[in-house]
Amino acid sequence: MREFDDETGRRWVASVERRDGKDYQGRYHFVARPVDGTGESVALGDVRWNSEMTARRTLETASDVELRRRLRSAVGRSGGPVRDGRR
């Protein structure tokens, strides 16, 4: 897991979740949650890894710019409710 700030200064945690199924490839996908506990988590199902170790290593070495880009993409795709001016 890795904490980062979005463009507005809100703190997020980038993490990995496992999705079970018949296909073992790409079981782990990107998820971001607000650190303050307000709002919903957002996921990017198309950002996937084959193992948890690879996923965690990728998140640990990703730049804050990359994490913000992935967060924007996840929020845009979620279509969730807007809260406090943010999705």
C-alpha positions in Angstrom: 0.0 0.0 0.0 1.1 3.5 -0.7 -0.2 6.9 0.3 -0.2 9.9 -2.1 -2.0 13.2 -2.5 -4.4 14.0 -5.4 -4.4 17.4 -7.2 -6.5 19.0 -4.5 -4.3 17.8 -1.6 -6.7 15.0 -0.5 -4.7 12.0 0.8 -5.3 8.5 -0.8 -4.0 5.0 -0.4 -3.2 3.0 -3.5 -3.5 -0.7 -2.9 -4.2 -4.0 -4.6 -7.3 -6.3 -4.5 -7.6 -9.8 -5.6 -10.4 -10.9 -7.9 -11.0 -14.6 -8.0 -12.0 -16.5 -11.1 -11.1 -19.2 -13.5 -8.3 -17.1 -15.1 -5.2 -16.8 -12.9 -3.7 -14.1 -15.0 -4.3 -10.6 -13.8 -6.1 -11.5 -10.6 -4.8 -8.4 -8.8 -6.0 -4.9 -9.7 -5.5 -1.3 -8.7 -7.7 0.2 -6.0 -7.5 3.7 -4.3 -9.2 4.7 -1.1 -9.4 8.1 0.7 -7.3 8.0 3.8 -9.8 10.1 5.8 -12.5 7.4 5.3 -14.9 9.7 3.6 -16.1 8.8 0.1 -15.8 5.5 -1.7 -12.9 3.5 -3.0 -12.3 3.4 -6.7 -10.8 0.6 -8.7 -9.2 0.2 -12.1 -10.0 -3.3 -13.3 -7.8 -3.0 -16.4 -4.7 -2.2 -14.4 -3.9 -5.8 -13.4 -1.0 -7.9 -12.2 -0.4 -11.7 -12.1 0.9 -11.7 -8.5 0.5 -9.7 -5.4 4.2 -9.3 -5.1 4.5 -7.7 -8.6 1.5 -5.4 -7.9 2.9 -4.2 -4.6 6.4 -3.6 -6.1 4.8 -1.6 -8.9 2.9 0.6 -6.5 5.9 1.1 -4.3 8.0 2.3 -7.2 5.3 4.3 -9.1 5.7 8.1 -9.1 3.0 10.3 -7.4 2.2 11.6 -10.9 1.4 8.1 -12.1 -0.7 7.3 -9.1 -2.7 10.5 -9.6 -3.2 9.7 -13.2 -4.5 6.2 -12.3 -6.8 7.7 -9.6 -8.2 10.2 -12.1 -8.9 7.4 -14.6 -10.5 5.3 -11.9 -12.7 8.1 -10.6 -13.7 9.0 -14.2 -14.7 5.4 -15.0 -16.6 4.9 -11.7 -19.2 7.5 -12.4 -19.8 7.6 -8.7 -21.5 10.4 -6.8 -19.6 13.7 -6.4 -18.9 14.6 -2.8 -17.4 17.9 -1.6 -16.6 18.8 -5.2 -14.9 15.4 -5.8 -16.0 12.0 -7.0 
